[in-house]
């Protein structure tokens, strides 16, 4: 991928400034909804660093997302505001350590086996919180006071304020996009995509494939943890469902619908999936049925993401390489 | 005589009960082309995979510049100076020719896994990639997608990728396989030029090409070395004539 140009930076800045206007234009409810989309979009973009660019179809990213949320709630004092500066690095740090262990063990497998092993690890974390009292069991835990960024006595950022929260989520999403996009333009990104495209050739060129994948997996987990931290802060609540495979699969659907070849694709996927859910819930009682049918229809209409996914998981035809895909691969971003 | 770049001692590889390679010893010096020939199933590809690190040997030792590299994996051997091509072309077909060479050049230079962009490093990698493409005669095709090229050109590209890693030893696994006559002749010339400053180990079925460019010849059959020496000596060896060259009086 080409290095970030100043034009891309300007476009990113313009997009952030435009998105920052939202709270002035719509009621609070939609601001909160937008923050939720940004958080899930960040989770999906983080997942896509592993899935789309690393060729590692992981089914345990919700576990990283949920784990960081649990760490925030467990580390927070019961009646005082937790410090953002303390709890955020702690939550992401714990996620990194867990991802390192899961990565070292699961990256020894490939394709479908990797999916299964990550699924198993994700479920382990789910049941760790579901079946033991550390995180309140299946009831989950409440976060009574939202995190703040304070300097001495002055409170700089209070995540309890929905507009502040939205702006923080927006900055995180933009920062996450920038970071992934930057990473892919560096030699590390080249090594990662080379290993995805042809592991044997990558090794024969001197690329330490295992180490590269492990780093990418951990970075991707850390970004998922960042999103999970904010998600727990937004709702003031964590439950085991936050770590379960269902959310992992939903994030994967966002990745597939948004497309795996663009950094921002999964963000669009998150908007479609979350928006669809929101609209359908409002109008239809059995919304999940309709939701499922619409997702199937979307995949049938725009199968690019799903085909990519199947290819990355080592399923289906390997050789099929339409000219269009090459064009996409060249001007991703 | 220059020193051995690569030395294999008593190399063996067993797959269950099958000994694909047993007690193979050979060396490659700087400035020479050492060809390995033998009938199908003789263990030539296994030998190359053992030398490149794609397979781990069950017996024996591999020395690269006198250092024991038997236990190191393929990427470590590449960093140590061994570059290889595969029997089945192994490139990045979805990328351009230049990008293929660039990835190769970048992977063996300092900052191969750097997480920041560096203009100076980028320029150096670009130069090395273009030099490697020029060496195989593909400098005019830099912007072509690799999969849009002919089979022969793709094989040339694979050699360019190997060269871009700045190897001291080049392992070529049947580089002429599936090539037309003109393409094969061009590739043979290219291989002959590779030995300047490097060692080349060549596994090839095309005897005309082997006899034309090899400096030393090792003949394998059933996973063992049955003869080794200069091209003339090996061609006169009666064991080789019986086992491999068959009844033919004049093979070249």
Interface residues (C-beta under 8 A of the other chain):
Chain A: X3 X182 X183 X185 X186 X187 X188 X190 X191 X194 X197 X198 X200 X201 X202 X203 X204 X205 X206 X207 X208 X209 X211 X212 X215 X321 X325 X326 X329
Chain B: X52 X54 X73 X74 X75 X76 X78 X79 X83 X84 X86 X90 X91 X92 X93 X94 X95 X102 X103 X104 X106 X107 X108 X111 X112 X113 X114 X115 X116 X117 X121 X145 X147 X161 X165
